[in-house]
Amino acid sequence: MLACLLAPSALANAQRPAPAAPVRQYIAVDSPVVAITHVRVIDGTGAPAREDQTLVIQNGTIGAVGNAATTSVPAGAMVIDGTGKSVIPGLVMVHEHLFYPTGPGVYANLSESFTRLYLAGGVTSMRTGGNMNGFGEIGVKRDIDAWKKPGPWIDNTAPYLEGPGLGLDQVHELTGAEDARRLVNYWADAGATSFKAYMHITRDELGAAVKEAHKRGLKVTGHLCSVTYREAATLGIDDLEHGFFASSDFVTDKKPDECPGAKVPASLVALDPGGDAARALIADLVTHHVALTSTLTIFETFVPGRPLPPGLEVLEPQLKAQFEQRKATTDRNAQSPYVTVFPKMQAMELAFARAGGLLLAGTDPTGGGGVIPGYSNQHALELLVEGGFTPVEAIRIGTLNGATFLGRADRVGSIATGKQADLVLVTGDPSTRIADVRNVQLVFKQGVGYDPAKLVESVKGKVGLF
């Protein structure tokens, strides 16, 4: 249990968030001044953890952070004993979704349950990596920003920029470059703040979309196939999704503007991740300042023999059983290319970061299911460490790197005096044991502390319904 002392404060009249009733039921800490004492601080910069610190939150911002012996606790502060605990920045994840596969070729809007799960898992800022819900996601962001609903700050991606070939009724098919320009402007006017190109877009359409988005100060990412990573970098794309799993650059007979489908994983099976071709592509992306989003959590579900992903118990029972059946089928496929490809792509993500590239983290709760918001964001950091990053490097990738890409690093993504108090209090020491990021005790967003257990309990067994 947290040892707390609540008392009035002289700062109570300062401007602070005013959560509505639907939000207040999930709040555990709502005091204008909070002091977390004797806590370990892992600041998100990649620096070593600092032991026995006091962190003071004042009206939604970090008022002070320093050695517990010399950092004063303000009079009237609510005091939380952080002994045996660590505080990290709120996670900033950049390939998230507010929809989930609920049937063949159908993706349901689960924005209500997903936003609660993201927050419960420590995600205080996120970018949606594609939109199946149109105005619904923009409305959800508006309500969260107004403190009418609990959830992270959201960078809303518009509906996908995709050409013919995907075959989903929920996705518009582009008819050319002018159509791409039209959609960018339409959705930017409607409130979208990012764009995502998809697997069957042409180079002309992608180039037009990038130029139009950049005119408005907005960024474009891509889960590509028909366009190679090199081509996209030349066209000015800002980010590429799924690490190198979606790179069609290594398909020897790749045709312009055509997605080679199953040839992509086959080409990655044959790829030497430390060879000249891989190193040359990494160098090209770094030169063009293209960020890369790691989404190891979704690809892990394609690898036979990997453990069941965390958080399945929150799913509606039929969806849980549906994923478990698919996982059993995957586990029987010992010839899956992902047995070879998964560790290779982990190695390439590490090489990209070591070469100076901006590596980001996301989870992509789509595919065949099983990737559960919040739980998967924590697990994403575990998979980065499995791939060769140190725990503090993985935490930086999941916090400050994401904030840097989103242009919000002056406010969130690291722990420093004057920054917004988006923080996660966990039991244990994730700087030495990354799995401790799962032990979330409190999630602070703008200094308001949420109870993760209450957020999870509100949707447990019902994720898939709303």
N, C-alpha and C positions, 0 to 999 in steps of 0.2 A: 504494500500500500504506500501511496505517496504521503509524506508528512507535510502538511500544509497549515499555514496560519493566515487567515483572512482578516484584514482590518481596513478601515477607511483610509483614503489617501487624498492628499492635497491636489493630486493631478486628476481626480475623478471627472472634472469638468472639461478636460481637454477633448479634442475631436477623436473619436474612436469608432470602430464599426458598430452598427446597431442591428444585430441579427434579428430577423423576424421569428415568430413562434416556431415555424417548421424547422428552423435551424437550431434554435436554443435547446431543443430536446437532446441534441447530440453534444452539447458543449459541457466540458468539465471544468474549464478555467476561463473566467471572464472578469479579470481584474485589471485596472489601469496600470498597475505596477506589479510585476512578477519577478522574483529572483530565484534562479535555479542555482543552488549552492553545491560545492564539492563535486562538480560534474566534469566529465572528460569532454573536451571540445575537439571535434574533428571538423575543421572549418570549411572543407570543400575545395580548398586550393591545391590539394595534394601534399600539403605540409604535414609533418608528423603530428599526432594527437598531442594535446596539451592537458596534463593531468591537474586535478584539484582546482578547477576554475569556478568562478561565479559569473553567471550571465544574467544581466538585468534587462527585462523587457519593459519599456515605458510607452504606453499609448500606441502599441502596434509596431514599434521599432526597437532595435537593439540599442539600449541606452549605454551599456557598458559590458565589457567582457575582459576578465583578467584573473590573476591569481587570487584564490579564495582568501588568502591571508591578508591581501592588501586592497581588495575591491569591496567597497562598502555596499551593504544592503540598504536601500532607501527605507526610511521610516514608513510604516504602514504597508509595506510590500507583502504580497502573498508569497510565502517562501515554500519552495519545493526542494526537498533534500535529494540531490542528484548522486549521492554515494552509490557506487557500483553501476552507474548509468553513463550513457554518452549522449551528446547532442550533436546532430548533423544538420546541414541545411535541408529544407524541404526539397524533395526530389523534383527535378525539372525534366520531364520525359517528353520525347518529341515524335513518337510514332504510336499514338494511342487512338482508340476508337470509342464511339458511343453506340456501336451496333455489334451484333454477334450472329453467327450462323444458327438459324433455328429450323432450317429445312433445306432441301435441295435447291440451291440457287437463290435462297431467301435470307436476307439479313434484317433482323428486327431492331427497332429503335429501343435500346436499353439505357437511355441517358440517365434516368432516375437512379437506377441501381448502380450503374457504372461510376457515376460521379461520386457517390458515397464510398464505393470500394476503393477508387483511386485515392481519395482523401484518407481513408482509414489506413491505407498502405504507406502513407507518407508523401504522396504526390501532392504538392501544393501549386505546381504550374505544369501545364501540359499543352502540347499541340496535337490536334487530331490529324491523323495521317490519311485523310480521305473522309468523305462525307456521303452517307446514304440517306440522310434525313433532311436535307435541304434546310429550310428555315428553322426546323426544330432545334438544330444544334446552336444556331445563332440565338434563338430564344432562351435556351438553357444557359448559355453564357451570360446573357443579360440578367437573368434571374439570380445567378450565382454572384455576379458583380454587385447586385443590389442587396445581397445577403437575404434573399428570399428562399434560397435553397443552399444546402451544403455542397461543397465541391471545390476543386482546384480552379485557379485562374486558367482560362482556356484561350489559346490561339486557334481560332476556328479556320480549318481548311474548307474550302468550297467543295461542292461535288466534283468528282473526278474529271480530269481532262483526258478523255480516252477515245480512241478510234474504234471502228468496227472490229469484232473478233472476240470480245469478252463474252457476249451473249447473256448479259444480265439485264433484265427489264428495268432495274432501278438506275441504270447508268446510261446517260446520254451518249450518243455516238457522234463524234466530231465529223463535220463535212469538209473541213479545210482550215486554212490559217485564219481566214476572216471569222469563221465560227469560233475559233479559239480566242481571238481577240474580244469578240462579243461576250463570250461567257466570262472571261476575266473581268471585264468592266461591269457586267450585270451583277456578279456576285460580290465584287468589291463594293459596289454601291449598296448592296443589301447588307453588308456588314462582315463578310468574310475577310480574314486577314492573312491567309496563306493559300497556296494552290499546290495541287499534286497532279503530276502527269502520270499516266498509267501505261500499261504494257503495249498497247497497239497504237500509240500516238505516232505521227510522222515527225520527221525533223522540221519540216516547215511549220507544222502546228505547234511543236514545242518551242521553236525559236520565236514565233509570234507571241505565244503566251508569256514567255520569259520577258520579252521586251515590254509588253503591255503591263505586266505586273510590276516590273522595275520602274516604270514611269510613275507608278503610284506608291513607290517605296515598299512594295510587298515582295515576298520571296516565293520561289517555286522549288519544290522537291519532286522526286520521281521514283516510282517503282517501275523500272524500265525493262524493255526486252527488244522491241523493234528499233529503238535508238540505243546505241552503245554508250558506255560511260564516257569514252573519249569524245564522241560526238556531242553528248549533252554538256560536257565541260566546255567545249568550244562555243556552244550556243549560250553559255552563261548561266546554266542551272546552278542553284545555290546549294543543293543537298541531294544526296542519293540514298535511297532507302534500302534496308536489308543488307548492309555491308556489301560484300562482293557476291552474295548468293544470286543476285539478279543481273549480274554483268554478262552480257552476250558478247563481250569483246574477244573472248577466246574461242568462239565458234569459227572454225576455219572457212566454212562456206557461207557465212552470214551474208544475206542479201539486204540491200538498203531498205529501210522502212518496213522490214518484215520481222516478226517475232519468230525465232527458230524453235520455240517451245522446249521439248524434252532434250534438245541438243545442248541447252545451256547447262543443266547439271552434269551431263555427260562430258562436256568440255572441262568442267571444274574437277571431275574425277581425274582427268589426265594432267591437270595443271600442277606445276611445281610452285608452291606458294612463295618460295625463296628464289625462284628463277628469274631470268631476265625479263620475260613478258610480264610477270606479276609486278616486279619492281618498277618497270617502265610505266605501267598504268598508275601505280601509286604515285610516282613522281609527277605524272601529268596532272592528276587530281590536286595534289598539293600545290603545284605551280599555279593552277587556276583557282585556288582557294575554295574548292568544293568540299563541303562537309560531308560526312558519311554517318549514317545512322545504323547502329548495331541493333538487330532484332533477333538475337539468338534464341529467345524464348519460343518464338513460333517455329523455328527450324528444328529445335530440339524435339518437338512433337512428331517430326518426320523420321527420327532416328530410332531404329529398333533397339530395344533394351534399355533405353533411358528411363529414369523413374517417372512415375505419374507426376504431372505438374501440381504445384500447391494450389489450394483454394477450391477444389472441385466440389466440396461440400456445400458451397453457396448456390450452386446451380439448381434450377428446377429439376426434379428427379429424372424426368425423361431425357433432358439434355445431358445430364451427367452420365446416364447409361449409354446414350448415343456416342459420347466421346470415348467412354471406356471400351466400347465395342470397336471403335476405329483404332484405338491404341492397341488393342489386342491383335488386330489385323496387321498393323504396322510392325509389331514385335515379331510376327511370324515371317516377315520379309527380310531375311538375312542378306539378300542381294541388293537392298536399297542403296542407291548412290550416296545417300546422305551419311552412311556409315563412314565413308571416306571424305566426303565433302565437308562435313561439319567441323572437324578439327582443322582442316585446311583453311576454312574461312575464318575461324578464330585466329589462326596464325597471321592471316593477311590483315585483319583488323588491328592486331598488335603492331604489325609492321607499318601500317598506315599512320598510327598514332606516333610511333617512334620516329617516323620520317617527318613529323611536324604537322600532320593532318589533324583537323578538328573532328574527333570522334564523339558522336552523340549516342544516346541510348533511348530505346523504345521497346515496346513489347508486341504490338500488333495482335490484339485478341480476336482474330478472325480465322482464316484458314479452315481447318476442320474442327475448331473449337479447342477447349482445354486451357487456353491462355486467359487467366482470370485477372482483371484489373486489380491493382494494389499488390496482391500476392506475386504476380508476375514481374512487377517493377522491382521488387526486392530481389527476386530470383535473377533478374537481368544482371544485377551487380555480381551475384555469385558466379554466373557464367562468364563474366568478364575476368574475374579472378582465376577461374578454371583455365581461361585462355592465356594467362600469363601476366595480367596486370596485378599490381599490388592492391590490397584493399583500399588504401587511400586514393590511388589512381582511379579505381573503379567508382568510388564515391564522387570524385571530381567529374568523371564522365557523366554520371547521373545527376549532377547538380550544376556546377559552375559552367561546364561546357554547354549544356543546354541553354542556360541563361544567356551565355555569350552569343550563341547563334540567334536567339530570339531578341537580342538587343535589350535585355533586361538585367544585365550583370551589375549595373549600378544600384539595383534595388534588391535582387534576390540571387540565389545560387551559391552564396558563401556567407560565412558568419563573420561580421565585422560591425563595429559601432556605427550607427547611423543607417544601417540597412533595415529593410523590412523584416519583421520577426516571423519569417516562415521557417519553422524549425521542426525537427522530429526528435523526441526524447525516447531512447531505446535502452533496454536493460542489456548490460554487457559491453563489449569492446569490439565494434566492427572494424576498427583499424588493424586488429590482429586476427579476428575471426569474423569474416564478412557475413556469415550466416546470422550473426546477431542483429542484422538490420531487420530481421523478421520480428524481433521482440519489441514492437512499438507500444509505448505506454501513453504518449500524448502526441498529437500533431497540432502545431501552432500555425495558424494562417493569420497574418497581420496581428499577431499577438493574442489571438483567441485560440484557446486550447480545446481541441476536439477529443472525445473519447472514442478510440477506434473500435472498441468492442461494441458500443452502442450502434455505430454506423454499420458494422457487419451484421449484427443481429437483426437490424431493420430489414435486411434483404435476404437473409440466409434461407436457402431452399426455394427462393422465388426468383432468382436471377434467370431471366429468360421470359419473364412475364411483363416487366416494365423497365 
